Every structure is written in C-alpha cells, then in structure tokens.
Amino acid sequence: MRRRTFVAAALASLPAIAHAQTETPAPPATPDTARPVSGEPIDPSTPLEFAFVAGLDDARMRPIFRRYLLDTSVVLALAEGPEPAPREVQVRNGFTAGAIFTTAARMDAVLGADAPRIILNGRAALERLRGKNAVINYRLIPMLTLDDEDIATYLATEGSASAGPTQ
C-alpha cells in the first residue's frame, strides 16, 4: 500500500514540478571569460610561439620564452577611446588582465580584426601593464596569466627597454 501511495504522490506532483520549472528564472549566464576559442593548441608561427608551446612541456624552454616575450613584437589590445589604455579582459572571477597576443592573427581570432591595438615589443607592453595583471593569448591554448609581481619580475630581467627601432 505504501508503494502505491508513494507512486501516486510522485505522479500527482509532476504537474507542479513542471510548472515550477517554467516559472523559475534561469541562473544568469556566466561570462564567456577564458573559454578557449578553439579546443586545439595554436600552431606556432613565430619563434615566440614555438618557445611558448615548447615551454609547456620543457622547463628549459621557459627562459627562452621569457627572453623572446620581452624582445620581440607582440600585440597589446587597447580599449576604445581617443587615448586608449590597455584593454582589460576578465580571465576568471576576480581576475582581470591586460590582453597581449603573440601575433595580430591571434588577436583577430579572439577580439576581431577591428579591435584597437598597438604593436610593440613585449617589454614595452608589460611596462604599460606594470602594477596590473596580464594575459598572453587570451582564450587561446596555451594562455599564460601574469600577476603584477610576475610582470615586475619579467621587467627586472636585463635587456633592452626600447620600444623598437628609432630609424
């Protein structure tokens, strides 16, 4: 008898459950923060990208990546406006960072070809983000986040502080 009562009560409650589901608002969508644009790692096209990808598995490549990052051209995403600051993106809850890309094509794939940008060496890009966080290749695989202390460590590395050739 108990079994029949339980089954009958369960069946009787189905319309109420269905009605409650239609009336309950959906939870707010989480922002598409750092979800990768593609599930595949990038196909390296520059020495910086080769060192970046190789550094994932080979710790000996990480200092080479750091040197290339500081010395080679990167693309810093900019906010809209007449005197734009570096564009900040939300990498995860509570962590926003200035977006740096290894090539213009990488930035185009994530932010679009019309997104404001500046091409400069990595040291100059990190200098503009001093005291903030940075993300290298936002929403791509691999993606690297640097907090303000990491940026200070990178900038303390000896090397050229030039933003590029002067001629």
Buried (B, 14 or more C-beta within 10 A) or exposed (E): EEEEEEEEEEEEEEEEEEEEEEEEEEEEEEEEBBEBBEEEEBEBEBEBBBBBBBBBEEEEBBEBBBBBBBBBBBBBBBEEEEEBEBBBBBBEEEBBBBBBBBBBEBBBBBBEEEBEBBBBBBBBBBBBBEEBBBBBBBBBBBBBBBEBEBBEEBBEEEBEEEBEEEE
